[in-house]
Amino acid sequence: MIITIFYYLLVACVVALLGWNLVKSRKWQEEVLYVIVLLPFVLRLLRLK
Amino acid sequence: MSAPVVRKIVIIALGGVLAGFAGADFYRGRHRREPVVVGPSVAEVKTLAEYFPPLLGTVNDLNIYVLEGKKPGGTFLVLGGSHPEEPAGRLAAWILAENGEMEAGRLFVVLSACRSGTTVTRPSGAYPADYTIPTPWGGQTFRMGDRWANPLDQWPDPEVYIHYPTRQQLAYMDIRNLNRAWPGRPNGTLTEKTTYAFIKLIEKEKVDVVIDLHEAELQYPVISTIVVHQKGLDLAAMVSMILTDDEFKMGMEKSPVELRGLSHREIGDHTDAIPLLFESPEPFLDATRGRTDAKLLLEGKDEFVVKAGKRGLLFEKIDEKGWPIDIRVGRHTSAILETLDVWTTDHPDKPVIMTHVPKYAEVIARGTGTFLRDPSKADPKTVHYE
């Protein structure tokens, strides 16, 4: 259970980092890429997939 | 508001829409309710947590349908859904729970042995979320499921799965595989706790025979066969011979002593019960398959698997007719009925006699859906949900 909690915290960190990169990005292609990469992490955080 | 900010908001909103649709689909798949209209012999519906309370409230606190005979006798346990992506096992168990009438003995039937695994499909496998069996009253939809428990219920996987208690090293994802987690342990993972609970059930209810229903890809050598622990060789050999002579080819294989974690090995080693595992052919599972959809799952037709067969790469025959679900379900129901017959002949003091369950030819002739009961027309007290 403790390891599972750590993994969810790791996922949250990745989401935060990707989100920060998305905010700082200047190219629309990169922004689309960040959003696509974010999807599975967000779905896992929401415990949907 | 600057143009880049507007652009970012639009892109994030589009991502949100995608996540919303995908999330809703995953949520529906995980929470779809599957009705079971229990038959007249179901005296009680127990839950697995009754045998191991720490499972209470978890996704694997699953239903156990107890069919009681008019006369005392032996006790059988049938496990459907150890691997939920092998639907013939679940459907055959469904037919037992909804139609079986016990003359003697007791039958415990489980429809979703790895219930967690029924709530997910294979990541990146492009699996259908569900499938529908046509019935005289329309159709009944079932969750597709996966071979392994849902990572939402047990995560992360280790680099290597070390089986308890043998410490044999197995593939990492098989830590979520119910049929690699026997005999389980009380303080293990959800999957190990589930098999531990089944062991407690087998001990407490003094189960004589456990039948674990599976399906296999045609490229896998263990197919169209009974895998049996050494203490059940006589029983399985007789069942295999009678089925092959009367209905369809059914092999028999002795459970390897060095292959750990499987029901046919660990139940035999850790309890007094005789474990048998039945395999029917499922082209949907073959690596060389084409489009992986519900049609392939139910019809079992695939041109690429047929080509593999023509090149001698398969361990079971296949042609353009494929392996439809009715044939696969019928194999399981007939194999179960034959096992009960042989057991009862060999153990007249502990008979287990069941009627009103269709055999192979009848399931093929009338279709699996004919034996699924309409929950909307049933007494609500007899309707349960998986």
HADDOCK unambig.tbl for C-alpha pairs under 7 A between the chains (distance, minus, plus):
assign (segid A and resid 4 and name CA) (segid B and resid 155 and name CA) 5.85 0.50 0.50
assign (segid A and resid 4 and name CA) (segid B and resid 156 and name CA) 6.31 0.50 0.50
assign (segid A and resid 32 and name CA) (segid B and resid 11 and name CA) 6.36 0.50 0.50
assign (segid A and resid 35 and name CA) (segid B and resid 12 and name CA) 6.46 0.50 0.50
assign (segid A and resid 35 and name CA) (segid B and resid 15 and name CA) 5.89 0.50 0.50
assign (segid A and resid 36 and name CA) (segid B and resid 15 and name CA) 6.85 0.50 0.50
assign (segid A and resid 39 and name CA) (segid B and resid 19 and name CA) 6.14 0.50 0.50
assign (segid A and resid 43 and name CA) (segid B and resid 23 and name CA) 6.64 0.50 0.50
assign (segid A and resid 47 and name CA) (segid B and resid 152 and name CA) 6.35 0.50 0.50
assign (segid A and resid 48 and name CA) (segid B and resid 23 and name CA) 5.77 0.50 0.50
assign (segid A and resid 48 and name CA) (segid B and resid 26 and name CA) 6.06 0.50 0.50
assign (segid A and resid 48 and name CA) (segid B and resid 27 and name CA) 5.99 0.50 0.50
assign (segid A and resid 49 and name CA) (segid B and resid 26 and name CA) 6.41 0.50 0.50
assign (segid A and resid 49 and name CA) (segid B and resid 152 and name CA) 6.90 0.50 0.50
